[in-house]
């Protein structure tokens, strides 16, 4: 799933932090906000289907 680079950065920050399971969407959103990635949190809220696709198939940063 292609996502904007700034969104990918936030998703990767949440993932490597180990603070939450990426399947718990509300926690991922909260963690992204706490780590300073509000645009990632907003993207997840606005693109739930794409988020799930990326979780299971992988995310790729687009330019």
VOGU-661249 format. One record per residue (C-alpha): z, x, y; residue number from 0. Coordinates in pm, 1 decimal, always signed. Example, Ala and Ser with C-alpha at 12.3 -4.5 7.8 and 13.67 -1.06 7.14 Angstrom:
2
ATOM,w,u,v,nr
ATOM,+780.0,+1230.0,-450.0,0;
ATOM,+714.0,+1367.0,-106.0,1;
//
This chain:
63
ATOM,w,u,v,nr
ATOM,+0.0,+0.0,+0.0,0;
ATOM,-109.0,+153.5,+329.4,1;
ATOM,+147.8,+124.5,+605.9,2;
ATOM,+164.8,+273.8,+955.6,3;
ATOM,+301.3,+629.9,+957.9,4;
ATOM,+613.7,+532.8,+1152.5,5;
ATOM,+690.1,+258.7,+896.5,6;
ATOM,+634.9,+501.5,+608.9,7;
ATOM,+871.8,+749.8,+773.8,8;
ATOM,+1143.4,+484.5,+782.7,9;
ATOM,+1083.8,+373.6,+424.7,10;
ATOM,+1099.9,+732.7,+306.7,11;
ATOM,+1418.7,+797.0,+505.8,12;
ATOM,+1585.1,+497.2,+343.2,13;
ATOM,+1465.5,+599.8,-2.4,14;
ATOM,+1582.5,+961.3,+16.3,15;
ATOM,+1914.1,+861.5,+173.8,16;
ATOM,+2014.0,+695.2,-152.4,17;
ATOM,+2219.1,+446.1,+48.3,18;
ATOM,+2060.5,+139.9,-115.8,19;
ATOM,+1840.0,+19.7,-393.2,20;
ATOM,+1490.3,-40.1,-252.1,21;
ATOM,+1486.3,-375.8,-436.1,22;
ATOM,+1765.7,-511.3,-215.3,23;
ATOM,+1552.1,-600.9,+84.2,24;
ATOM,+1832.9,-704.2,+318.5,25;
ATOM,+2007.1,-370.3,+259.6,26;
ATOM,+1682.6,-176.4,+309.5,27;
ATOM,+1631.6,-352.7,+642.9,28;
ATOM,+1989.6,-283.5,+750.2,29;
ATOM,+1968.3,+80.6,+637.9,30;
ATOM,+1639.9,+135.2,+823.4,31;
ATOM,+1802.3,+4.8,+1140.3,32;
ATOM,+2110.9,+223.7,+1093.7,33;
ATOM,+1894.0,+531.8,+1035.0,34;
ATOM,+1703.3,+469.4,+1359.8,35;
ATOM,+1386.6,+304.4,+1225.5,36;
ATOM,+1383.0,-43.1,+1384.3,37;
ATOM,+1003.2,-65.3,+1351.5,38;
ATOM,+1036.7,-22.6,+975.2,39;
ATOM,+1298.1,-295.9,+958.2,40;
ATOM,+1074.7,-528.7,+1159.1,41;
ATOM,+769.0,-445.5,+946.4,42;
ATOM,+958.5,-534.9,+628.4,43;
ATOM,+1070.8,-865.8,+781.0,44;
ATOM,+714.5,-947.8,+886.8,45;
ATOM,+537.7,-822.6,+570.8,46;
ATOM,+751.9,-919.4,+270.8,47;
ATOM,+459.4,-950.4,+26.8,48;
ATOM,+318.9,-613.9,+132.5,49;
ATOM,+664.8,-459.8,+103.0,50;
ATOM,+695.6,-576.4,-257.7,51;
ATOM,+346.8,-450.2,-335.8,52;
ATOM,+443.0,-110.4,-196.5,53;
ATOM,+772.8,-97.5,-382.9,54;
ATOM,+596.0,-144.5,-714.7,55;
ATOM,+269.2,+39.2,-644.6,56;
ATOM,+372.8,+295.3,-384.7,57;
ATOM,+340.3,+335.4,-9.7,58;
ATOM,+85.4,+552.8,+167.4,59;
ATOM,+104.7,+642.9,+536.0,60;
ATOM,-203.8,+546.6,+732.8,61;
ATOM,-302.3,+711.0,+1056.2,62;
//
